Amino acid sequence: MSTPGEGLLRERRQGIWRRLRAAPLTLTTLLTGKALATAVVALLQIAATFGFGRLAFGVTITGSLAGFALLAVAAALLSAATGLLVAALGGEEGRARSVAILAIPILSMLGGLWLPSFLLPEWVRRASLALPTTWAARGFEGVSWQGMGFLAAARCAGVMAGFSAVFLAVALWGFARAEARRTAEGGGS
């Protein structure tokens, strides 16, 4: 499995990134474009997953449809931001893959994506509120089968958007720092 961040690192290794950086674009613009492209793919995956769930298992949205759409957009942006963060922290494909392999299962399990959160100890449930996956799980289960209204869904989406903003800021900082280091060493982008 390849994350969007790994794809970006692969582009760097193959020299594609250097050509992209030669264009009259800022690093912020380039990374925003990568994030938006990744978010569109993630949004299509969410639509396909819920569409399949509807057809195969009768999954319905019992809560706010607008809330569901807002959650889907927030989750797609979170996916893109997380991919860029992993790439920025990993620095190269192998390390980024190792970070993803370690982080994704832990965040998924603690956030309630792999098993219901009520099965976890109380202290884990409280601590998991600091994870974006918890808010994604709460939001999607809320609008799909608990009848969650728009405001509650918007709260979950807002928390995910906050995580996305932080992740994007750290990723931008990491990429800018790496480019400055490569430039100082004479290696370019």
C-alpha positions in Angstrom: 0.0 0.0 0.0 1.4 3.4 -0.9 0.3 6.6 0.8 0.0 9.9 -1.0 3.0 11.1 1.0 5.1 8.2 -0.3 4.1 9.1 -3.8 5.4 12.6 -3.3 8.7 11.2 -1.9 8.9 8.9 -4.9 8.6 11.9 -7.1 11.5 13.5 -5.2 13.6 10.4 -5.6 12.8 10.2 -9.4 13.6 13.9 -10.0 10.0 14.8 -10.8 9.8 17.0 -7.8 12.8 19.0 -8.9 11.0 19.7 -12.2 7.8 20.7 -10.4 9.8 23.0 -8.1 11.3 24.7 -11.2 7.8 25.9 -12.1 6.9 29.4 -10.9 4.9 28.0 -7.9 5.5 28.4 -4.2 6.0 25.4 -2.1 2.7 26.1 -0.4 0.9 26.2 -3.7 2.5 22.9 -4.8 1.7 21.1 -1.6 -1.8 22.5 -1.5 -2.4 21.1 -5.0 -1.1 17.7 -3.9 -3.3 17.8 -0.9 -6.4 18.8 -2.9 -5.8 16.0 -5.5 -5.4 13.5 -2.7 -8.5 14.8 -1.0 -10.6 14.3 -4.2 -9.4 10.7 -4.4 -10.2 10.2 -0.7 -13.7 11.7 -1.2 -14.3 9.3 -4.1 -13.3 6.4 -1.9 -15.6 7.6 0.9 -18.5 7.8 -1.7 -17.7 4.4 -3.1 -17.4 2.8 0.4 -20.8 4.2 1.6 -22.3 3.5 -1.8 -21.3 -0.2 -1.6 -22.5 -0.2 2.1 -25.8 1.0 0.9 -26.2 -1.5 -1.9 -24.7 -4.5 -0.2 -25.7 -4.0 3.5 -28.5 -1.4 3.4 -26.5 1.3 5.2 -28.4 4.5 5.3 -27.8 8.0 6.5 -30.3 8.4 9.3 -28.9 11.8 10.5 -28.1 15.0 8.6 -27.2 14.4 5.0 -25.5 17.8 4.9 -23.6 16.7 8.0 -22.5 13.5 6.3 -21.2 15.6 3.3 -19.3 17.9 5.6 -17.8 14.9 7.5 -16.8 13.3 4.2 -15.0 16.5 3.0 -13.3 16.9 6.4 -12.2 13.2 6.4 -10.9 13.6 2.9 -8.9 16.6 3.8 -7.6 14.9 6.9 -6.4 12.0 4.8 -4.5 14.3 2.5 -3.0 16.3 5.4 -2.0 13.1 7.1 -0.3 11.8 4.0 1.7 15.0 3.7 2.6 14.9 7.3 3.9 11.3 7.1 6.0 12.3 4.1 7.4 15.4 5.8 8.3 13.4 9.0 9.6 10.3 7.1 11.7 12.3 4.7 12.2 9.3 2.4 10.0 6.5 1.2 11.2 3.7 3.5 10.9 5.8 6.6 7.6 7.2 5.6 6.2 3.7 5.0 7.5 2.7 8.4 5.8 5.7 10.1 2.5 4.9 8.3 2.7 1.2 9.1 3.2 2.0 12.8 0.8 5.0 13.1 -2.3 3.9 11.0 -3.2 0.7 12.9 -2.7 2.4 16.3 -4.7 5.5 15.4 -7.4 3.3 13.8 -7.8 1.0 16.8 -7.7 3.7 19.5 -10.0 5.9 17.4 -12.7 3.3 17.3 -12.4 2.4 13.6 -11.5 -1.2 14.1 -13.6 -2.1 17.1 -16.3 -0.2 19.0 -14.8 2.3 21.4 -17.0 1.1 24.3 -14.9 -2.1 24.4 -11.8 0.0 25.3 -10.9 1.0 28.9 -12.4 4.3 30.0 -8.9 5.9 30.2 -8.2 5.0 26.6 -11.6 6.4 25.5 -10.8 9.7 27.2 -7.3 9.8 25.8 -8.6 9.0 22.3 -10.4 12.3 22.2 -7.0 13.7 21.2 -7.0 11.7 18.0 -8.6 12.7 14.7 -9.8 9.1 14.1 -12.0 9.3 17.2 -13.8 12.3 15.7 -14.2 10.7 12.3 -15.6 7.5 13.8 -18.0 9.5 16.1 -19.2 11.6 13.2 -19.7 8.9 10.6 -21.4 6.5 13.1 -23.5 9.4 14.3 -24.9 10.4 10.9 -25.2 6.9 9.6 -27.1 5.1 12.3 -27.5 7.3 15.4 -29.5 10.1 13.7 -26.9 12.8 14.4 -27.9 16.3 13.4 -26.0 18.9 11.4 -24.5 20.8 14.4 -23.1 17.7 16.1 -21.7 16.5 12.7 -20.2 19.9 12.1 -18.5 19.8 15.5 -16.8 16.5 14.6 -15.9 17.8 11.1 -14.5 21.0 12.7 -12.2 19.0 15.0 -11.0 17.0 12.0 -10.4 20.2 10.1 -8.4 21.5 13.0 -6.2 18.4 12.9 -5.8 18.8 9.2 -4.7 22.5 9.5 -2.1 21.5 12.1 -0.9 18.5 10.0 -0.6 20.7 6.9 1.3 23.4 8.8 3.8 20.9 10.2 4.1 19.2 6.8 4.8 22.6 5.1 7.4 23.4 7.7 9.0 20.0 7.3 9.2 20.3 3.5 10.4 23.9 3.6 13.1 22.8 6.1 14.1 19.8 3.9 14.3 22.0 0.8 16.4 24.6 2.6 18.8 21.9 3.8 19.1 20.4 0.3 19.7 23.8 -1.2 22.4 24.6 1.5 24.1 21.2 0.7 24.0 22.1 -3.0 21.6 19.2 -3.8 18.6 21.3 -5.0 15.1 19.9 -4.4 
